């Protein structure tokens, strides 16, 4: 700073980060000037100098009060009343600062919509309105496009503009002292139609699975955006019909309604919107509990275990089956207890008591809950099954070229597991590294490597368990 009657400048500060600074210890009645320079790591820029300002108290003598009036009289007193002065001169009022963040919100071929924020500094007086002016880029003749009393709002649509014409736009704030400094909208906005790509504003709840009870009404309300107004198309994931749906669409939303829903209305609903700019799509999944599993089959029973299998539900409720819950109930008990939880359509339940009678049921589960159970048609007694051995051969004659390998697979059934005996020409088959027989729970396999003439003959296999004996040539 410097006093206006001096040519010497005094540096007040070098590390000011903000764009305001309070100069102190000035002399009352002395006129000062200030100048400010910006600085970065490459150096200091040119200075800008303020107008001359006299350091004085910013207060004046108050104005006169209102005319005093006697409002009450007694023999010894009078009560006098008057109004406060129109101004007390204690608060100095200045013009406001520029409005903040002037920006373009929208445009068309004949209009531009702008918005701004209130000034950071109101000059010590309430902001009474805003004035907007426009001018052509190459001209300095500004035209007011707002009412003379100004606007109360902080947004405004400038109309009656020429298509594809660019404009300079500036905004003033007003208070009781008048118009403040203007704020210029960046660039030279053009009066033109804006192409906005279509946008689907899918609610967070719709991004999850929508759950609704049967016989109720499904309502999918989705706000949309886009310019020009996008075309709306609803579809089902697997091409299911939407004949039962009512669809209402505007430029700002689309609404799909299905009344009296049933399980066939569950699944994914696909929303696609498109305009001349681009296409976008989203999906909404509607789900309910699955139907019960299909038919349950008893695969096996032992003294301490039961093996079951079942068919998948006829309908998964519109959501992937996560697993199955197997429950059992002992005879004479009303309590069902979970004995297995599996992801496949079969299970083996162990730890049963020999001779006890059990009932079993299976439920399917998806992300919306557990289905009603499907029960095995008959009770099961935990005991070892006794099945006489029997063969399941389709044919009994085998041939092979000399030097090639021969494999004879003989399937069978039998409980308990039958003992297996192989014979050749009525003599117990001698097993070697070249001729070998291996047996499992339900088959026996004879393997002859590099077959030769001495392997020709009549082979017999015999099965034996506690329920009987059977042979096959």
PALUM-482740 format. One record per residue: x, y, z of N, C-alpha, C in turn. Coordinates in pm, whole numbers, plus 50000, padded with zeros to 5 digits. Layout:
BEGIN
XYZXYZXYZ
...
//
This chain:
BEGIN
500864988250000500005000050000500915012350000
500225023849972500945036549984499935047550013
500405058250077499575070150090499585077249955
498455083049918498345088749784499285100749762
499755106649872500695117849856502135113049857
502345099649848503695094049849503845084749729
505085082949685505375073649574505955060549625
506085059249755506705047349814505625037049852
505795024449802504865013649834505415005349950
504535001450041504904993250156504264979350140
505104968850152504584955150140503914951150270
502654946650263501894942850382501954927850409
501964919450306501984904950325502454898150197
503084886150213503584878850096503034864550088
502284860550189501824846450194500304845650208
499574854250142498114854050151497584843350055
496864833850108496314822950027494934826549972
494134833350055492774836950012492814849849929
491634853949885491534865949802490994877849881
491174877750014490834889350099491974891650197
492114904350242493174907750338492764920250414
493014920350545492664931850627493924939850659
493974952250611495114961150640494834968550770
495754968250864495554974350997496544985851020
496354992751134497225003751178497295014851074
496155018451019496095029750925495835042551003
496115053750944495905066851009494575072650964
493755076351062492435081851033492575094550947
491755095350844491745107150758492765106950647
493615096850643494645096050540494115087650423
494425092050301493955085150182495005074950138
494555062550110495465051650075495075045449940
496085039049878495865030449764496515016949793
495915006249734496434992649754496654986249617
497634977549613497814969749490498144955149527
497744945849437497874931449464498544924849344
499444915249374500104907549271499894892549300
499744884749194499664870149208501044864149187
501284852849254502614846949248502504831649239
503314825449153503444810849152504924807449152
505254794749129506674790749141507554796549032
506944802148927507724807848818507974822748834
507304828748934507534842948953506284850648992
506374863948988505294872849030504734879948907
503384880348901502714886648788502584901748808
501974908748710501794923348721500804926748832
500884938848883500034943348993498774950048938
497694949449017496484957148989496254966249108
495904978949080495844989249184494394993049212
494094995049342492734998649383492495013549364
491235017549379490925031749386491415037449519
491495050749528491935057349652490815056649755
491165053549879490175052049987490705059450110
489825067250177490195074450300489825065850419
490765064350512490525056550633489685064850729
488405061650744487485068850834486535058850900
485935063251007484865055351066483695054750967
483145042950942482065041750844480695044550903
480625054250993479345057451058479025072151042
477735075451052477265089351043476345092251162
476015105151174475045109151277473685103551240
472965097851336471655092251301470675102951256
469655098851182468605108051141467695111551258
466765121251236465865125451345464835114651374
464425113351501463335104051531462015109451478
460985101251489459665105851447459115116551540
458065123851495457475134751574456975129351708
457415135051821456945130151952455475133351972
454775124152040453365126052072453125122852218
452235130952281451835128252419450705118152413
450935106752477449925096052469449195093952600
449665100352710448955098952839449295111152925
448265116053002448435128053085447815125553221
448565129253328447985129653464448245143553516
447835145853642448045159353696449505162253724
450345151653726451755153853755452685148553645
452185140453547453075134453447452455134753308
453345133153210452935131053070453795119753011
453175111252933453915100452864454025104052718
455305104252670455585108552533456075096352453
455665095252325456065084252237456565090052105
457555083152044458065087051912458595074651838
458775075751706459295064851624460805065651615
461425053851593462875053451574463255061051447
464515066151439464965072851317464875063351196
464665069351080464625061250959465955054050940
467055060550974468385054250969469145057951094
469845047551149470625050551269472095053051235
472435051051104473775054051053474865045651115
474455034951186475475026551248475995015751153
475155011551060475565001050967475765007050829
476985005850780477275011050648476905000450544
476235004450437475784995450333476574998050206
477024987050142477744988150016477004980149909
477424981649787476864973649680477354959149694
476554949449651476924935349670478034930949575
478624919449609479614913449521478934906249404
479714900249316479144893249199478474880149241
477424876049172476824862949198477864851849176
477684840449244478654829449235478254818849133
479264812449076479114800748989478044802548881
478134812648797477164813848687477374802348587
476294796148540476424784148458475194782348370
475364774548264474264771148173473664757848216
472344757648234471654745348269471114738048147
470624745648050469974739447936469894749647822
469574744547704469394753547591468474747047489
467864755347406467064750647293467404759647175
466704757747063467014765846946466584780446962
465834783447071465404797447091465574802047235
466254794447319466384798447460467664792847520
468084799147630469214794547712468794795947858
468924785347936468584785648078469874786048158
469964796048247471164797648329470794797148477
471804795448561471624795448707472874801048770
472754805148896473874811048969473614809649118
474614812749197474464812549343474424826849396
473944828249518473934841549581475364846649598
475534859949598476894865249619477424861349757
478714859249765479324856649896479174868949986
479274880949925479184893450000477944901049955
477024903850049475784910850013475844925750034
477034931050076477204945450096476594950450225
476194941350312475584945550439474094947950428
473494944450316472054946450296471504934550220
470254931450244469614920050181469614921350028
469894910249959469824910049814468344910949773
468034921049693466634923149655466284917249519
467294913249439466994907449309468234906349223
468004901649101469104899749007468694905148870
469684911048799469484916248665470384908248570
469824904448454470604896848355470664904948226
471854905348167472064912248040472714902647941
472424904947813473054897047706473604906347600
474584901247525475154908847413475734898847314
475844902947188476494894547089477994894247116
478674883347083480094882047118480984893347068
480674898546948481534908846889481094922946924
480054924447008479534937647040479634940547190
479584953647225479604957747365478284964147406
477274962847323475954968247354475144957447426
474924959947556474244950047641472754953047650
471974942347654470514943647661469994936447785
469174943647863468574937447982467424928447938
467414915847989466374906247950465494902148068
465684908848182464864906248301464034918648333
462984917348415462224929148456463114939348526
462794952148517463644962548580463804960748730
462794954948796462874952948941463724940848975
464124933348875464994921848900464244908948928
465014898148939464474884848967464744881249112
463844873749172464064868549307464794855049301
464534847349196465094833949184466554834449141
467234822849152468634822149109468784813548983
467734813548901467814807148769466844814548677
467124813848546466284821448454466474815748313
465374815548237465424811348097465304823548006
466354825947930466364837047835465714832147705
464654838847663463884834147547464034843547427
463364839847318463344847847195464744849847138
465584839647148466934840547094466974834946952
468024838446879468194833846741468894820246741
468354810846662468884797246660470354797246616
471164789446691472594787546664473434800146684
472844810646745473584822946774474244821846912
475494826246922476184826547050475934839947119
475984840047252475714852147330476674853047448
476984865647483477624868447612476514870947713
476674865647833475634867147936476304871048067
475734881548134476244885248265475094887748362
475414885948490474394886348595474844896148703
473914904948747474174914248857473284910648977
473814912849097472994912149218472654926449262
471444928449321471014941749366470734941449516
471084952649582470594955149718470124969649726
469964974949845469424988549860470364999149805
471644995849787472615005449735472695005249583
472104994649520472144994049374472724981049322
473174981149196473744969349132475194967449172
475584955049201476974952049233477764948749107
478884941949127479724937949014479044926448940
479224925848806478584914948731479424902148736
478744890848716479404877948698479104873348556
480144869848480479984866148340479854850948330
478834846148258478704831848232479874827548143
480594817048181481784813148103481464810347956
482374814247869482214811747727481144820247664
480694816047548479594822747478478534812147446
477604809547539476604799147518475824801347389
475444790147326474724790647198473284785847216
472374792447146470964788347146470814776647049
470854764447102470784752447019470154741147098
469554731747025468964720047089470074711247144
469904706747267470874697747328470454683347308
471384674947262471134660647253471674654047379
470774648347457471174641747581470954626747566
471974618547592471794604047580470744599247681
469994588847646468974583847738469604578447865
468924580547976469434576348106468294570548189
468544558948248467574552248335468014554148479
467154560448560467474562848701466804552048785
467434540148784466844528648854467054530149004
465954530049078465994531349223466784519849285
467424522549399468234512149465467404499849498
466134501749533465264490349565464994481849441
464914488149325464664480549203465904473249155
467084477549201468304470449164468414457249241
467664456049349467584443349420466444435249356
466124424049418464994416049369463714421549429
462734424349344461444429449390460584417549432
460114417649556459294406749606457864411349621
456934403349572455524407049580454704394349598
453654395249679452804383549704451874380949587
451514368249570450564364549466449254371949487
448604375449376447304382549373447424397449403
448624402349433448804416749454449154423449320
449424436549326449724444249204451204447749199
451844444649087453244448249064453294461848995
454054471249055454224484648998455724487448988
456214489248867457624492648843457674506848786
458024516548872458104530548832459574534348814
459934538548693461344541448663461464555248599
462114564948666462384578048603463394576348489
463184583948382464084583548267464434597748223
465524599048149465964611848094466374609747950
466504620747877466994620047740466364630847655
467114635747557466594645447462467134642247324
466274640347224464814641047236464264629947326
462964631147362462354621647454462574607447402
463124598547486463454585147438462214576347419
462354566747327461334556447309461564545547413
460464540447470460544530847581460074517147534
460824506647574460424493047539460654483847659
459564477247705459634467247812459594453247749
460434444047798460424430147753460684421047873
460454407947853460794397947954462074390847911
462804385548009464124379647982464054368447879
463054360047888462954348647798461824350347696
461444362747669460454365447568459014362747610
458764361447742457394359047787456484370847750
455214368047739454244378147697454044388947804
453784401147759453444412147849452004416647827
451154407447780449764410947750449014415247875
449404409947990448684413548114449194426548175
450244432348117450844444448175450244457048113
450104467448196449734480848150450974489548158
451324495948047452564504048042452204518448010
452724527648093452524542048072453894548648066
454144556547963455454562847947455304577547909
456164585947967456264600147932457724603247905
458034615947887459424619847863460274618847990
459634617448106460394617348232460264604448312
459334595448275459224582948350458504572548265
458634559948309457834548948253457314540548369
456104535448355455464527948463454854515248406
455254503748463454684490848425453864485548541
452614481548512451704476548616451174462848572
451264453148663450654440048642449784437248763
448484435848741447564433448850447364418448871
447024414948996446714401049031447824391548985
449054394149031450204386548983450154372049028
450784363348948450964349448987452414345548961
452744332748986454154328748977454724330248837
453844330048735454334331348598454724345648564
454404355148654454814369048632456194371948690
456794362048758458124364148815459194362748708
460374367848737461494367548643462054381348618
462874382848515463514395748483462664403548384
462464416448415461794425848325462884435048269
463024435548139464074443448074463484456448022
464124467748059463704481048012464774486547920
464384490247799465314496247701464744509647656
465554520247662465134533247612466144537847507
465644544747406466494548347292466034561547233
466994570147198466694582047117467754583147008
467754594246937468684595746826470134596846872
470314598147006471674599347058472294585647083
471584576947159472154564047196471054555547257
471364542747288470414533647350470994528847483
470124526847583470564521447711469474512347765
469864503347855468884493947909469244490148052
468234485548127468384480648264467424468948280
467614461148387466684450148414466224450848559
464984446448580464404445648714463974431248736
464384425348846464064411348873462934410448975
461874403348937460734401249025460744386649067
460694383949198460884370449247459924367149360
459674354049377458914349049491459504335549531
458934329349634459424316349676459194306049565
460074295949555459874285849450458724276449484
458294268749383457344257949406458074246349474
457344236749533458004225349598458784217049496
459784209249542460484200249451459514190249388
459964183749278459134173649213459174160349286
458834149749215458714136349273459984132149347
459804126149468460924121149548461024106049527
462244101249504462484086949481463414081549588
463064069649643463894062749740464944054649664
466234058249678467304051649604467854039549677
467984040649809468624029749883468284031050031
468304019450100468064019050244469044009350307
469664013250419470484004050498470004004750642
470703997250728470303997050869470474010650935
471314019650877471544032750940471544044450842
471064042250718471054053350622469944051650519
469584063050457468604063350349469134072650241
469034068750114469434077250002468194081149922
468044094449897466884099649826467334107849706
466474108749605466654118349496465294124549465
465304136149399464064143149368464234151549243
463124155649186463144164049067463164178749107
463684187249019463704201649045462274207149050
462064218749117460714224749120460244228148979
458934227648959458364231248830458614245848797
458724254348901459014268648881459904273348995
460994280548958461974284749060461624297949127
460434303649098460024316149159460674328349096
461344326448982462004337848918463394340548971
463914331549053465234333549112465924319949122
467234319749104467994307249102467814299349232
467624285949218467524277349336468904276749403
468944280349532470204280549605470524267049668
469504258949695469744245949757468444239549800
468584228049867467434220349913467614216750060
466494216350132466494212850274465744199650289
466424189450346465824176350369465504175250519
464264171650549463824170050689463314155950710
463394151350836462864138050868462054138750996
461164128651010460284127851127460214113251169
460534110651294460454097051346459004093251370
458684080351360457334075651385456934078751529
455734084251546455244087751679455624101751724
456414108951644456824122551678456144132351583
455844144351632455274154751547456334164751501
457554163151550458624172651520459384168651395
459584178651306460434176751188461794182851217
462844175551184464194180851206464974180351074
465824190751053466634191250932467754181050941
467834172450841468874162050842469904163950732
469624172750634470594175250527470244188250456
471264195750415471104207550331472084206050215
471564205050093472404201949977472094211449862
473004212249766472814220449647472374212149526
472484198749537472094189749428470754183249461
470244175049367468914169249385468964155049439
469904152349528469954139449596470714141149726
470434132049820471094132849951471054119250017
472074116450100472114104250182472064108450327
471074103450399470884106850540471414095350623
472374098050709473014087750791472624089550937
473124080251020472874081051164471494076551205
470804068651123469484063751158469594051751253
468514049051323468464037751417467834025751347
468534014351353468054002451284466663998551335
465763996051239464423991751273463444003251294
463934015651307463054027251325462394030951192
461164036451203460424040851083460514056051072
460824060950953461024075250931460194080050811
459794092950818459164099750705460084111250664
460204113350533461114123650482460354133550394
460844146150392460304156350302461434165650259
461244172250144462294180850085461674194250045
462384205350074461964218850035463054225249950
462644233649855463584241249773463734255349829
464894261349808465164274649861465774283549754
465244296149740465894306449659466134318649746
466554329649685466914341449766465724348049832
464494343849795463294349649854462704341149964
463194328749980462684320550088462644305750053
461914298150138461844283650127460454279650078
460404270049987459134265449931458374256950032
457124253649997456414243350071457124230150048
457084220850146457824208250130457084198150043
457854189149982457324177549911457694165249994
456694156850029456924145550119457034132450041
457954123650086458054110150030456764102650057
456264095749957454924090049966454744079650076
455794072250113455654061450212456724063050318
456434058150441457474057950544458574047950507
459764049650566460914041150539461404035250670
461604021850673462184015150789463674013350765
464494017650862465944016650850466384002150871
466633995050763467113981350771467803977950639
468693968050647469403963950527468443956850432
468483960550307467673953850206468313940450170
467483930250147467963917150103467393914549965
468313914249864467913912249725468713900649670
468053890149620468803879049558469613884149440
470793878549418471603883149304470933880149171
471143889149073470573887348939471443894748840
471543888848720472343895148615471503904648531
472163914548469471493923948378472203924148242
472633912348197473353911248070472403912447952
472843919647848472063920747726472383909347629
473623904247631474033893047546475143885547617
475373872747576476313864147649477453858847563
477533862847437478613858147349479513869947312
480823867947330481793878547303482873873147210
483343881047117484413876947027485423888247012
486663884646978487723894346964488773888846869
489443897546795490523893246707491753889846790
492523880046741493753876046811494693887946823
495243889346942496203900246967495573912747022
494233913547019493563925247075493073922447217
492743933347289492263931847427490763929647427
490293921647524488873919047540488453923247681
487343930547688486803934547818485333930547821
484953922447920483573917747936483013923848065
482013932648049481393939548163480063932748194
479923927448315478713920148354478033927748469
476943935048440476233942148547475313932448623
475093935648753474223927348835473623935548948
472663929749020472093935549141472143924949250
472083929449375472073920149487472413927249616
471663924349721471933929849854471833918749956
472803916750045474083923950044474903920949919
476023927749905476853926449785477223911749763
476923906349644477243892249617478743889949604
479143877749640480503873249610480523868649464
481613871449393481703868749249482773858149224
482413847949144483363837349109483343835348957
484553835348896484683833148751485253819048727
484693811948623485163798648583485373798648432
486323790248388486533787948245486573772848222
485643768348136485543754048106485413745848234
484513750748325484173743948451485323743448551
486353751548528487493752248621487623766748668
487893768548797488073782248850489093789648766
488723801648725489593809648637490853813848711
491973810548649493253814448706493583828548658
493723837548752493973851548716495463854248711
495873861548608497273865448588497313880248557
498493885048524498603899248485497923901648352
497713890848271497063892348140495573889748149
495173880748237493743877448256493373881448398
492403890648409492103896248542490623899748550
490003897348669488583900848694488493909948816
487753920848802487553930248913486063932448931
485613933649059484173934949089483913946949178
482703952749159482253963949243480883960649300
480153970849351478843968749411477823963649310
477973967649182476933964349086477433959048953
478723955148943479193948848820480513941748844
480843932548750482143925948750482683926848608
483983929148595484603931348464485763921548447
485693913448340486773904348305487593910748193
488893911948214489783918048114490823907848068
490933905547937491943896547878492773904947782
494043906347813494943914147729495553905347621
495643910647499496263903747386495723889447375
494433888547349493753875547344494403866147242
494433853147278495033843047191494133830547187
494543820047115493703808247098493403801447231
494343801247324494123794247451493063801047538
492643813547501491603820447578490203816447533
490113809047421488803804847371488223794547467
486893795647498486253786047585484943791147638
484343783447729483073787147793483373793147929
482983805447949483223812548075481913812948155
482033811448286480853811848375481163821048490
480173829348525480313838048641479183834648737
479513833448864478543829448967478483840249075
477243843849115477013853749220476363846849339
476853850149461476313843849582476193854149693
475003854749757474843862349883473873854849972
473503860750085472663853750182471243851250130
470893857850019469523856049965469473845949853
470643841149804470583831349697471843830949615
471763823249505472903821249417472413820849273
473223825949179472863825949039474133825148955
474023818248838475163817048748474753821448608
475773824848528475523829048392476713825048307
476443818448189477513814548097477603824647985
//
